[in-house]
Amino acid sequence: MTPRFAALAFLMLVAGCAPRHVEAPAPPATPYEGGVLTAEPWGVGPIRWDTYFESPRIKELFPKAIVQDGEVQISEDETRSVITVSQDGAQMLEIVDGFGNFPGTDDPKIGTVRLVGGAVRGPHGEHIGMGWKDAHFDLSQCELGADRDRDAMVCARPNEGAVTFVFAIPGWKSMEFPPDSLLRAKGFLRAIVWKPIKPLKAKG
C-alpha cells in the first residue's frame, strides 16, 4: 500500500469514525483528584469539548496537579501554545491551543489533548508503552504520522474517531508502512490523542 493511498484510506476511516449519531450524555465533569485518567469520545477526565484553553480553568479541573503554560514544536517552522498537566511526578497531558474563541465570546477554544504518561488510558484500557501486538490494530486502521509524529503511525478504531493512537517504531524511518514483524517486535503506544467534537443532540 502506497503512503498516498494509505493516507486517503485512513482519512475515510476517521471520517466514518467521527461521531455522527446521538451520543449518550457525558458524565458530570467533576475535578480529577487522582487514579486512572481515561480518554473517551466525550472527553478526557473532566475535560469536555467546551472547556476553555486557559490554565486557571484547567487548574480548577485538576486541583492537585501542576498546571503550566508552554510551547511545543509541531513542525520545523511551527510552534503551538500548550498547557501541560503533571501529577504524582509524571506529565499526564499536553493540551493544545484550539485557535480562536467560542462564537460570540472571548473564551478561547481548546484543541487536541495528548495523553503522554502517568495513569492515563484509552477507551479500552490502552496505556502508554503498550506493545503494538497487544493493542489489536491492523494497518487498515492507520496512517503514517506527520510533523511531530513523523516516523510513527497514527491509528483509530471504527466509530471512535475522536480518540487516536500514536505508535512509535524505534529505528524505523521510512515513507512506507513498516513490516508486521518489526511492528510486533518494536512498536509501542507513545501517545493517545483526543479531539474535541461538539456532541449532536437528539431532534425534538
Secondary structure as UniProt FT lines:
FT   HELIX           3..17
FT   STRAND          37..40
FT   TURN            41..42
FT   STRAND          43..44
FT   TURN            45..46
FT   TURN            49..50
FT   HELIX           55..61
FT   TURN            63..64
FT   STRAND          66..75
FT   TURN            76..77
FT   STRAND          78..87
FT   TURN            88..89
FT   STRAND          90..101
FT   TURN            103..104
FT   STRAND          108..115
FT   STRAND          120..121
FT   TURN            123..124
FT   TURN            128..129
FT   HELIX           132..135
FT   HELIX           139..141
FT   STRAND          142..144
FT   HELIX           147..149
FT   TURN            150..151
FT   STRAND          152..156
FT   TURN            158..159
FT   TURN            161..162
FT   STRAND          163..168
FT   TURN            170..171
FT   HELIX           180..186
FT   STRAND          188..194
//
